[in-house]
Structure formats: C-alpha cells, structure tokens
C-alpha cells in the first residue's frame, strides 16, 4: 500500500499503570506490557501509543513529568524500555510515546530552579506574572478543579500559570531555551528508535503574550479547551523539523482539544505540522444514527478541503469507556467496533475495548484521580480471578465489571467473543485497501441506520450500522456478501437486506 504507514494503521493505546503488573506492586509496568505483546500481535494492531511512563510524582498519574528522559522506577528502567521497543519492533509493532510539552511537574529540576528566585536563570522557562495575592492575572480556569489557572508563589511574590493542576506549571514556549530543551527530549527517544509521539494538549504550547481574559460566556470552560494561538503553528513546524530529521516516517499525533473540527484542521498545517490530530467530538456523540451522521459530515467538511487525514476514537484514559457511555449492552459495543474500524481515517483503540470492558465502579475510598477518570483506568484482566493475570491481584484501582468472564484468556477461548470479533475486523481491514485508505460516500438508508461505501481501485465495501433497537430493512443496489457481522451471524453468506437490532455489518461487493 502506498503512502505513509500511519494512514492505514490501527493504533492501540496502552495506559501503562493499568495494563499489566509484572513486579507485584499492584501497578502496571513496562515488563508487564512486554509480556503481552503477543496479545497485540495476535489481535492485529499496527502500533501502540504508551501513556507517560517518565519520572513523575504522579499527581496527574504521569502527565506531571519530572524527568522527560528517564523511566519512573514504578514502571521499570530505560533498559526495560529498550527491551520492550526491540520486542515490539521484532513483531512489526510500532511504538509511539506520550510527550507532554505544555507543562512539567512542579518537582522538575527546571521548575525548582525557576521558583527559587526571581533572578533564577530558569525563571523565564515558566510563565510568571506580578500582581496581588488576591487577584489572579486573568480569568483562565484550570482543568480538573474549580479555580484559576494561576497559583501565587508566596516566597517570590508572583503568580505562575498552570492550565492543569498547580503541580503542573506551564512551560514558556516563547523562550527559545525551552524550545531547544524540549526538542532535545524528543531526540532522546527518537535516538532510541521510537516511531513517533502522541503530543499531549499540544495546541496549548503557544500562548498570547498579552494573556487576555477568556470571553465571559466561555469563562467557565478550562482554558486548555480554548487556547488557540497563532504562535503554536510555528512551534509545531519546528517540532516537525526535529522529527523529520530522522528516517522512517516517524509520526506526530496531536491532542488538539478544540471545537468544532474546523478549529482542529489548521493544526495539520500544510503537511508541515501534525500528521494526525485527535477528533474528540465523535467521542462524546450518543449512540444515535443522526448524531453520527452529523459527526461524519462535520469531520469531512472540516478536514477534506485541507487534505487532512482524519482520526477516530471512542475511548481513552480521560473519558468513560464507550460501552459504559452507550448503556452497557454488548451488542452496541460490538456494533461500535465495525463503526470505528469502518470509517475513513486512522482508528485509535483503547486497551480493553477489545474485551468489551466497561468502567469500574470506584468506591469513594479508592478514588485516585483529581479529574474523576479512574473508572476507565481500571486494570486489564488477563485471566480469571483471583489475580486476573497480574503479579499482584490487588491493583491500584478496582477490577472492571464481570472480569471473571471478560478477561483475555476466557474470551480468547470463545470464538464468538467480542475479542475474536475485533481480531477478525483487524485482520480483514489489513487486507482490504478500500477499508484502509478508500474514499467514503454516505448512502441513503432508513432512519436509525447509517451506511457508507468505501472504494479504492479494488472491490467496494459497505459498512452498515443499525443504531436502532428494531430490525431494519436496508436494501442496497448490487449484490454483497457479509464479510463481518457484529453478532457473528451470517458471516460468509449473501447479504439479505435486513439488519437485526443494533447489528452492524461489513459487506464485500
Ligand atoms: C491530556 C491528557 C490527560 C492529562 C492532561 C494534562 O488531556 O490526556 O490525561 O491529565 O492532558 O497533561
């Protein structure tokens, strides 16, 4: 297949704290991930993105980095990482790291030095403002907690900026020394052989130097969902230059949390900024044909004119899992897999969705995350109880619902399971250029149903999704065979023109 690998790839997100614990401390680690690469190879994904495993005080569970160039001892060592990368590459799996450029931990030596005095050589590596202790410099809100994105530093009598927790001070990317130091952190991992980066809230790195107030009507939103300054684009072009100095189509995937998709499109640049950007509004769309029709149309309208390649994601470490959001029924989780993997663009899976996992219920005493995101971060069950394949059966968060049945071993033994469905879809997709890279055209179908045609030089494919809880007649011109069915029924037979309630099909022309 021509074109860069990341256009036809399926990426699988690993949240390392929750993937698998090999050393018995109740927290997942790099060795636990390495031991399960056979699962990922068997499943048929092309790349993994690993959420942060760098040194961190873990106030934001790794997104508060105190050393960008080392592995936190909780997760292992640099040697463990090299071993993991080598094993992944040997299996044909590419590896993306999670780079957190907008902020550091307040324990990072850079911030410690900056905070020490107003005259510190690193003072201007962060964003400081004069003022009085009772009035923050502007109305920007921080994420996760009510309150300003500013903290008053009593010792040096200035405010510092943090779009997230006070323990996550924002770097000042207007300072060339910060740019150079952050480029070096990329080179550190590129030199070790990583295939690219998911870039955390990367639309936030350039800030308006005047730090103007958010408009009153938007001031309730955290500023990280609003920051959209022109200077970021130049910074991204320079970062792209760093990446492209390396051979092998390394990729930059940006977490650009802006709405609507028209505001995300500029972050692709003219093929000189991000290769891919997340597209989050579909992630929040309900399980309804009409809502999804709009999401698909909005995405095409925003991205196609600038030649930007879309991405699709239903679940990640920041939001309730889609099975939970869609009400819990397995039929929907299965149909959602055909939807996600049938759309034109690069799909991102979140570890455990192939097991049909739902969010864990978190009793108050076990809440860990200041942002309320523990449920979707529940540990992945690899085997049955008591330890579920973890070295320590009492992990940092509770197990997800029904883990005695919904675990990789039990589902792997059942060819009708959702796990085998994901595997069939990923295997099919790999061999079908129309699904991987083909054009997409929506078809006229009854209410409650969506259908689209995927075409390339090879045979056309059709994806049909019945979002409704009624059987639907969906006649199509031409004759088709069922290549994949969300409920596994009728695969390999001629398409009958009917869909069962909440059934999705992939049809081969
Ligand atoms: C991104 C991450 C989230 C993190 C935040 C701050 O949104 O996905 O987990 O808390 O950035 O780094």
Boltz pocket constraint, residues with backbone or C-beta under 6 A from the ligand:
constraints:
  - pocket:
      binder: B
      contacts: [[A, 60], [A, 63], [A, 64], [A, 100], [A, 164], [A, 200], [A, 201], [A, 255], [A, 317], [A, 318]]
      max_distance: 6.0
